[in-house]
Amino acid sequence: MDKSATIEEWLLKGPLWIPGICDLVVEYARGLTGTCVQKFGTHSPWTVTGLLVMHDGMLVSTSMSLIHVWNISNGECLHTLTGHSDLVRCVGLLPDGKLVSGSSDQTVRVWDITEGRCVHTLAGHVDTVWALALLNGRIASASLDGTVRVWDVESGLTLMRLVGHSWYVVALAVLEDDERLASGSWDTTVRVWDTSRGTCLHILTGHTSAVKALCALPGGQLASGSADYTVRVWDRGGVCLLILTEQTSIMPAMVSLPGGKLATCSTDETVRVWDVAQGLCLTTLQGHTGWVSAIVELRDGTLASASDDKTVRVWDLDTGDCIFILTRHIHALTSLVALPGGRLVTGSHRVCVWE
């Protein structure tokens, strides 16, 4: 990988939302026909860049530097959270119900959703905050400055600064014991950290291009997806157990499934389901005609995938059949999240809730 390339140049080769001049409309759609029965309102001229399900029937959507908090049941916008001065790149939920956000303005913010106010602004990174993870009430943030920081939620102070990567850090995963944290970087490595001591336990090498995605697996194992078109599975001791090689393009996301399975989505327009123990591709879900940017496990053995082709597909994992195609969106999909009770939320230039 050419280190002289800018992040924008590289990311444009992968599944990235592209801002456009289009109203953000939040809609509640009942059934899988895509019929819109209620519009929530117009709030932003930009695409939705992230979704997060909150407690008590609330939904968070991010758009440029803004964060909107919605009441799903009646479509009311409860709060528009302002304070970030650049793109909101990632959001997370603390155990006490507070919201955490990371931004290209180099800060992490902690929000009281009930009051709609910022509780802390966590400053220290010197480049975009790209990923967040939650560690027993603490916050971990990964940045394009090549570092990971662990923050105290109550005081807003940095507890530790994890240094070792030589390039952008773009992925985090909390491992099974909630004390070990994995970070993935453009330097082609994965590092596993002991966050109780601030030390690096393992440096996982083998990938030949940027590590884009991480996924914690049962038994303390870890999956890493890379721009070298492979997924590597690592044990607790940092040993590579197997390499999944049938992908033909970059993997933006992975999801751990029951029964020792792993789902990966790709810019090659497919979703693959793997048997992790055997290292076999069980099925390749084909049908999308654009990048698959997000996947989420639903109930009853189904999986949903969102694509640049403006559709969401719902798949039966047992048969590999596509059960539904949701076609309400008129722009590329950027976000996907599951709600309790089997509902699905999709984000593009609008947010739709499907049953």
N, C-alpha and C positions, 0 to 999 in steps of 0.2 A: 504494500500500500504506500502511495506517495504521500509523505508527510507534508509536502508543500501544498497539497490540496486543502482548500478550506472545508470546514464542516458542512457549509451549505452545498458545496459542489458534490461532496460524497453523499450526503443525505438525499439529494435529488435523484440519486440512482436507486433509492430504496423507497419503501412505502411511507411517505411523509405527507401529512395534510398540507394542502397548499391554500393559503388565504385567498379569498375572493370576495368581491363586493356582492354580498347576498345577505338578506336578513336572517338572523337566528330566530327561528320560530320553534317553540316547544309545543308538541302536540301529544294528545293522548289517543292512541289508536286501539280500538277494541277488536279482538279477534285477529286472525292471521291474514285477513284480506287486505289490510293496510288502510281500512276506512278511517278517516280522521273524524272524530266526533267532538273534539274540543281543541281550540287553539289557546295556547298559554300567553301569547303576546310577543312583541318584537322588542329586542333589547340590544342587539349588536350587529354591526355590518360585517362580521367575520365568522369564520367557520368554528364549530365546536372542536376543541382540541383535547378534551378529557371529560370523563364521567366518573362519578363515585356515588355509591348508594350510602346514605347516612342512616342514622337511627330514626325511629318515629315517622317513617314514611316520607323522608326527605331525600332529595336528589341534588347533587352538585354537578353543574356543568361549567367548564372553563372556556373562555373565548378571549383570545389575545391576553391582555393584562387583567381582565375581569373574571370574577368568580360569581356565579349565580346560584342561589340556594332556592329550591323549588319544593312546594308541597305537592306531592304526586297526586293526592286524592282530589284536589280541587283546582290544580294548575296555578296556584298563586305563587308569585315570586316573593319569597319571604325577605331575602336580602340580596343586594348586589355588593359584593365585597371589593373595595378599591384600596389600593396601596402599592401593589406591584407596579413598576414603571416599564416593564417589558413582558414578553410572553410568559404565561404560566405553563410550565412544562410538565409538572407532576403534582399529584395531590394524594393525601393519605388521611386515614382516620385514626385518632388516638383512642385508647380504651375509655376515656372519660367523655367521649363525644366531640372533642375539639377537632378541628380540621387543620391539616398541615399542607402547605403549598410551597413548591420550589419554582424558581423563575429564572429567566435569562437576565434579570437584573442582579443576579449573583446572590440573592437572599433567599432564606426560608422564612415563611411567616406562619404563626400559629394563630388560629381564629376561634373566637367564641361564637358558635353558630346561633345560639339562643339570642344573644345581644347584637350579633352582626358586627362585631368589632375585632380588630387585631390585638391579640394579647402580647405577642412578642414578635420582633423582627430579628432573625438570627443572621448576623453578618459575619463574614470571615472568608468565604470563598471569593476568588478573584476572577471567576468566569461562570458561565451558565450552570445552574443547578439542574441536573438532567434526570436524576432518579432519587426516590425516597424509600426508606424502609423503617419499620417500627420494631424496637427492641425492648421488650419489657417496660414500656412507657417512655423509653428514650427514642430520639429521632436520629436516624442515619441519613446523610445526604451525600450523593455522588456528584462530582462536578467535572466540567471540562477543564478545570485547572489541574486535573490529575490526582486529586486527593479525595478522601472520604472523611467526613467529619461526623462525630457523634455528639449530640446535644442533650443537655438537661432541659426537660420540658418546663419545669417550674421556674427556673432562673433564667432560661434562655442562653446559658453560657455553654461554650464548647468544652466538652469533657475530654475529648481526645481528637487528634488529627492524625489520620492513618495515611502514611506516606510510603510510596514504593513504586506505584505505577509511573510509567514514563510518558503516558499520553492520556487522552480523554478517558474518563471513567463514566460509562453510560448505563450500567446495569448493576442492580443489587439483588441479593436474595438472602433472607434470614433462614438459617439452617435449623434443624429439628429442635435443638436445645435452647434456642432463642439467645444464645450468647455468641455463637459463631455467625459471622457475616461474610458472604462472598461478594466480591466486586469484579465486574468484567470491564475490560478496557480495550481501547484501540491498539494498545501495545501488544495485543494477541494473547495476553495472559489472563488468568483468573487468580485472584488472591483470596485466601481464606484467613479471616482475622478473628482473634480472640478479643471480643469487645469488653471483657471484664478487665483485661490487662493492657489492651492497646497494642498487641503484638501480632505479627504475621505468622500464622501457623504453617501455611503451605503456599507455594507458588505453582500453579497448575499450568504447565507448558505443553504445547503440542499443536494448538491452532496456528494457522499460518496467515490469518488475517484478523481483523477486528472482531472481538467478542461483542455481540449485539444483544443477547438475551440470556438470562439465567432462570432456572426453575429448580426449586427445592423438591427433592423426591423423598419418599418414605425411607426410613432406615438411615437418615443422615446423608444420603447420597445427593448429588448435584448434577444437573444437566446444563451444559453451556452450548449455545448456538452461535455460530460464527459466520462472517462474510466469506469464509473459505468453503461454505456450503456443507459443513458437517455439524453434527451434534456429538459432543463427547459426554460420557457419563462417568462421574468420578466417585470413588468411595470416600469414607470419612477420613482416611489417611492421605488423600490427595493422589491416589493411584487411578489412572484412567482404566476403567473396566472394559469399555467398548466404544467404538466409533460408528455412528450412524451416518451412512454415506450416500443415501439415495436421493437426497435433496439436490436440486439443480439450480438453486438460487438462494438469495439471502433470506434468513428466518427472522422476522420481527418479533415473534412471540411464541411461547410454549406454555402448555397447560398439563399438569399432572392429573391423570385420570385413575379411577379405581381399578383394582386388579393388576397393578404394576404396569400400566400403560402410560404413554406420553403422546400428546398431540402437538404437532408443529404446523405453523402456517408459513407461507412462503410467497415471495414475489414471482414464483413460477405458476401462480394461479391455483395452487393446490393446497389441501390440508392432508397431512399424513398422520396415521396412528401407528405407534410403535409398541412392540412388546419389549420393555426395557431389559428384562432378564435375559432374553434370547438375542436381543439386538436385531430383531426382525421387523420389517415394515408389514403390518397386518393388512392395511388397506390404504389406498390413495383416493381421497375424496375429490372428484373432478367435476367441474361444472362452471366455476367462476371464469370470467373472461378478463379479469384484471387482478392486480396484486391483492393478496389476502392479508389484510393489515391487523386483524384481531380475531381471536377465538375465545369462546367461553363455554364451560360445561353447563348444561341444563339438567333438569331432572329426567328420570326414567331413561337413562342411557342415550341421551341426545346431546349434540354439540352444535353450537351456532358459530358461523363464520361471517365476518364482515369484509367487504372488498371494495377496491377502487372501481369496480364495475357498477357501483351504486346499489348493490343488492346485499341482502343477508340470506344465507342459506342455513336451514336447520337439517341436521343429518341424523339418521339412525345409526349409531355406532356398531350395532350388531350386524346389520346388513350392508352398511355403507351406502344406503339409499338416501337421496335427498327428499325429505318429507315436505318441506315448504320452501318457497322462494318469496322473500319479502321485498317488495319493489317500490315502496312508497317514496324513497329518497330520489332526488334528481341530481345529487352530487356524490362524489366519492365518499365512502364511509371511513371515519377516522377512529371511532370508539364503540365499544360494546361492553355491556355489563348485565349480569343477571339479577333480577329482583326475587324476593321470596315468593313462593307460590307459582313459580314457573314463568313469570313474566320476563320480558327482555327489553332492555333499553339500548337504542342505537343512536349514534351521534354522527352528524355530517354538518350541513348548514342548518339543520334542524335536529331536534331530539324527538324520537318517537318511542312510546312505550307500547309494547305488544303483549298480548296475552296468548 
